[in-house]
Amino acid sequence: MIIPERRPDEARINEALRLLSGVPVELRVAARRLGRGSGVYAWWAAPSVFPDLPGLPNENVPSLRLLYLGRATSLRGRILRNHLRRSGSSTLRRTLAGLLVAEGYRTAWTDRVVLVPEDEVRLTAWMHTHLRLTWAEDAEPATIEAVLVRRMHPPLNVQGVDPEHLQAAVVAAKNAYNTSSRPAEPPRTP
């Protein structure tokens, strides 16, 4: 017996698209408005931020382009505790640091590659200056995220992106970041 593929509800997808395409807000505003529920979120920036990367223009603020789309079991926690604080737990932060390598972001090895503390602070300040956010609460964001990524083609996303929309510069930036620090070599014994 073939079990039909479970398709996300089109109404939920359309509502998420509507909310994600709404007016992006500054991060200080988002910090006050984000709920603890699950959902999807989108990061937006002016085309001048990464001029070589395409991005869907925002329907309400055409001067902003979509950069990244993600999902969270807690929107507030994911945005405030991960994306705006720690590169070790945020693919977005690692990708941004890789793209901003000319700005001199430095990394160190813990159990993975992370930004040094001063550069974590610097990247957060950069994000507050250059990025805006929209979000849509949804009880099952994992069931709609892939559809949204395929429809919206966010240039910083690598997972779930159709190959023709995969950005080589983003893949290279992620690889450069991930290889920028290595575990310490054990001392050699004579």
Salt bridges, closest charged atoms under 4 A:
GLU10 OE2 - ARG151 NH2 2.78
GLU15 OE2 - ARG18 NH2 2.71
GLU26 OE1 - ARG28 NE 3.05
GLU26 OE2 - ARG132 NH2 3.98
ASP111 OD1 - ARG112 NE 3.41
GLU118 OE1 - ARG106 NH2 3.38
ASP119 OD2 - ARG106 NE 3.03
ASP119 OD1 - ARG122 NE 3.08
GLU120 OE1 - ARG93 NH2 2.84
ASP138 OD2 - ARG12 NH2 2.73
GLU140 OE1 - ARG6 NH2 3.07
GLU145 OE1 - ARG71 NH1 2.51
GLU164 OE2 - HIS165 NE2 3.94
